[in-house]
Amino acid sequence: MPAPIDAFESRLAAALQDSPEPPNGLTPVLHRARARLAVRNVLGLVLGRIWLALARLLAPAVARLHRASVHR
């Protein structure tokens, strides 16, 4: 299913690049899509940073626990 969606998105992007400005009906849709994409990018960045911080914080304790369980 991703292939038809990708094809549609690429055709839509090409059509929007060819025209100087989007039709009036598409302006709110494009605004919402850009806002959603921005929120998704920021959320992904923030969650990635949190995940990295937790991994750095917990890695030494998990390594010690693993070493202790292997040497038993």
ChimeraX attribute file (.defattr): number of C-alpha atoms within 10 A of each C-alpha:
attribute: neighborCount
match mode: 1-to-1
recipient: residues
	/A:1	5
	/A:2	7
	/A:3	8
	/A:4	9
	/A:5	10
	/A:6	11
	/A:7	11
	/A:8	12
	/A:9	12
	/A:10	12
	/A:11	12
	/A:12	12
	/A:13	11
	/A:14	11
	/A:15	11
	/A:16	14
	/A:17	11
	/A:18	10
	/A:19	9
	/A:20	7
	/A:21	10
	/A:22	13
	/A:23	10
	/A:24	8
	/A:25	8
	/A:26	12
	/A:27	12
	/A:28	11
	/A:29	11
	/A:30	12
	/A:31	11
	/A:32	12
	/A:33	12
	/A:34	12
	/A:35	12
	/A:36	12
	/A:37	12
	/A:38	12
	/A:39	12
	/A:40	12
	/A:41	12
	/A:42	12
	/A:43	12
	/A:44	12
	/A:45	12
	/A:46	12
	/A:47	12
	/A:48	12
	/A:49	12
	/A:50	12
	/A:51	12
	/A:52	12
	/A:53	12
	/A:54	11
	/A:55	12
	/A:56	11
	/A:57	11
	/A:58	11
	/A:59	12
	/A:60	11
	/A:61	11
	/A:62	12
	/A:63	11
	/A:64	11
	/A:65	11
	/A:66	11
	/A:67	11
	/A:68	10
	/A:69	9
	/A:70	8
	/A:71	6
	/A:72	5
